[in-house]
Amino acid sequence: MVSGSGPNSSTADRVTNLTQSLDAILTDFVQRGLPVRRVARLAGLLLLAGRESPWRWRDDAVLRLLEKQHEDGGWVDVEDTAWAVFALRSLGAGDSAPCQSATCWLIGQKSGPAWGYCPRDEPAIPTTGLVHFLLPDIAGEASWQWLHDAWARDLSSPRKLSYKAAWYLLGRATTDDATSLAERTVEHLVGDQRSVGGWGPWKDHSAPVDYLATGLAMKALAEEHGRDVRGSLLAAVQHAWSAQLSDGLYPTHYIEEGSGWMLVGLCSALRLLDSEGA
């Protein structure tokens, strides 16, 4: 087990602290009727982490999501709707008529072959990668191909955003033939990691470590089974412990989303490292 950095903090304690803080935030969001996008995203992130928890918010969150669903089946935009559908499916409401309607709405929101925020938007790697990752059953061949081609162009550009690399890895088809692009992307993401262990927009960008991008990168690398990413993940975990606040959260502007991605990334990284005896 990878140990925490504090003198009295075990890895389990640190992850539990983070989980409980996020659980309390989401419970508060639901009780106060905060915008559905914040409820859907944080619920989805907690569910993605795969932690055992009573999830005090689960019933109220489902009611909140269904209450704010539009008559056409969607929520605010493609990303919010993808998170809402993922949360509903994960909470046992996937066969419900509202969830089925939302799935149909999402399929109809493509901007050509892939997804942007809405049909008026251009297709985007993060949005398409998100839909593929959360709801792979609705991604068709044209969308897979668009994601591959779009990221291949970005990978050849002067600026290669770390979060886009992560979204390509998470959103690509697991059965595709583009192994060379995946290998190059893993190599790039490992090389783009900062010396402290986290990620920013790119390695030499003047902004500090971004914890949404760091959690996303950890999750993406941990899913690349069979590739040597152990050293990168170990450095990321150690940085996560050094940056963690006393309540378990992380110093980021959208604190629940950035901290939620850190929980997802940490849980995946720790499972991989523990299975390999790191």
Secondary structure, 3 states (H helix, E strand, C coil): CCCCCCCCCCHHHHHHHHHHHHHHHHHHHHHHCCCHHHHHHHHHHHHHHCCCCCCCCHHHHHHHHHHHCCCCCCCCCHHHHHHHHHHHHHCCCCCCHHHHHHHHHHHCCCECCECCCCCCCCCCHHHHHHHHHHCHHHCCHHHHHHHHHHHHHHHCCCCCCHHHHHHHHHHCCCCCCCHHHHHHHHHHHHHCCCCCCCCCCCCCCCCCCCHHHHHHHHHHHHCCCCCCCHHHHHHHHHHHHHHCCCCCCCCCCCHHHHHHHHHHHHHHHHHHHHHCCC
